[in-house]
Amino acid sequence: MPDPFSILGLPPRFDLHPQQIQRAYLARSARLHPDVAAAGALDEGDGTGVSAAALNQARATLDRPDSRAEALLAALGGPSREQDRSLPAGFLEEMMDLRETIDAELEADRGAALMKWETWAAERRSSHERAVAAMFDALGQGDTAVGTEKYAAALKAVRMELNAWRYIERLIEQLRSAD
C-alpha cells in the first residue's frame, strides 16, 4: 500500500487536522489538472507519479482516524493486522458477554437498545482513538527511541489497541445494519 502521508505531502502524524488533509489533497489534485499536469500524473521526483485515484485513496485513508492510525503504524514499521492479531487481556471475553447483553436487549426493545449501544460504542471508539493518539505521541520520546526494544514494544501496544478499536468499529457497523 502506498504511503498516504507522502502522497499528500503531509508529515506522518496521527494528530493531523481534517483541514490539513483537505488542503494537501486540494493542492496536490490541482497539480493533476490537465492544464497543469502531463499524462495525468503528479511527479514526485522519483519518476513514478501519483494518479488522481492514489490521491483520492490517500485522502480517504487519512480522513478516518482508524485508517490514519493503521497507515501511521505501517509507516513507523509496526506490525500489520495480519502479523499481530493480539487483543488486550480480557477484551474478547468482555465483548462476548457484551454481545449476549446487546442481543437480549435488542430482542426486548430494539429501538432503545440500538440507541443505547450505538452511544456506548461511539464512546468506546473515542476512548480507543484517544489511547492511540497518546501512544503515538509517546513514541520517540525518552527511552522509546526508534530502534530500541521499548520502541518495538510500543508499536506492538499500538497494534493491540488498534485491533480492539477495529473490533468496536465492526460492532458499530453491525448495530447500524440492525436498524
N, C-alpha and C positions, 0 to 999 in steps of 0.2 A: 504494500500500500504506500503510495507516495506520501511524503510528509506534508500535511496541510499547512503547517506553520510556514515552511519555506515557500510553498506555492503562493501563499498570500503575502509573503514578506513580513511575517509577524514573529516576534520573539516566542520561543517555546515556553509558554507560561500558562498556568491554569486560570489565573485571575484576569484574563482578557475581558474587556468590557464589550458588550454587543456592538456598540458604535465603532469601536476599533476594528472589529471584524468586518463590519459593513463598509467602513471607509476603505480598508485594504482591498476588499473584494471589488468595490466600485472602481478604485484606481487601477487595479490590475485588469479588470474586464474592459475598461475604457481603452486600454492599450491593445486589446484584441479587436477593436472595431475595425472593419475592413478598410476604412480610410487611413488608419494608423498602422495596422499590422499587415505583414506579408504572410500569406498562406495560413492565416487563422491561428497562429501560434505566438506565444509570448516568449521572447528569447530570454532565457535565464542565465545566459553566459556560458552554459555548458553545451549549447547547440541542440538540446533536446526539445526545448519549447514546452509550453503548457497550453493545453486546449481550454476552450470555454467549459467543456464538461469537467475537466480537472478542477478548474476554478469553482464551479458550482458544487462539486463534491467536497472540496476543501472548506468552503463556507458552510455547507450543511454539517460537516463534521465538527467544526469549531463553534457553530451556533448552539449546539446542545452540550451542556456541561458534562454529561456522562461520556459522550463520544470524544469530547475535547480531552477529558482525563485519560481515556484509552490511548488517544494519539500522543499525548504528552508522555505517558508511561512508556510507550514504544520508542519515542524519540530519546528518552533517557536510558534506554537499554533494559527496561524492566520486562518481566515475564508477560507473555500474552495469556489470554483466557485459556487457550489450548494447552499451554505449557504448565499452567498452575490453576487448578480449579478449587483451591482451598477456600474455606469459609471460616469466619470467627467461631471459636468454641461455643457450642450450644445453639448456634444460629439455625441450623437445619431443623433441630428438634422444636425450637421456638416457632419456626414457620409452619411446620407440620401441625402443631397444636393450633396455631392461629388459623390455618386453613379450615380445620374442623369447626372452629368457632364461627368463622365467616360463613361457611356453608350452612350451618344451623341457623344463623341469623338471617341469611338470605331466604331460607325457606319460610321463616316465621313472618318477616316483614321486609320484603325485597327493597322497597324504596328507602326506608330508613336505614337499613343495613348498608346499602350501597353508598349512601351519603356519609355515614359514619366511617366506613372502611376506606373510602376514597380520601377522606380527610386525613385519616390515620396514615395511609400510605404516602400521601403528599408530605406530611410532616416527617415521616421516616426518610423519604427521599432527600429532603432538605438537610436532615441530620447527616446522611452519608455524604452529601455534597460539601457540607462544612468540614467534615472529618477529612475528606480527600484534599480539600483546599489547605487545611492546616498541615497535612502530611507533605504536600508538595512544597509549602513554604519552608518547612523544616529541612528539606533536602539541601545538601550543600552547605549547611551551617554547622559550625563546631566540628564534632568528630564524625559527621556523616558526609565527609568529602567524597567526591567521585572516586570510585575505585576501591574504597575501603569495604570491609565486611559489613560495617554498620550501614553503609550506603546500599549495598545489595539487600540487606535485611529490610531497610526502609522501603525499597522498591517492592519487595515481596509483601510487605504490610499494605502498601497502596493497592497492590493486586488483590489482596484478600478483601479489602474494603470495597473495591470496585466489583468484585464478584457478588458481594452481599447487595450492593446497590443495584446491580443488574437483576438480581432476584426480585427486589422491590419494584423495579420497572416492569418486569413481567407480571407481577401481581396487579399493578395499576392497569396494564393492558387487558388483563383478564377481567378485572372489575368493570372496565369501560365496555367491554364486549358483552357483559352480562346485562347491560341496560336494556 
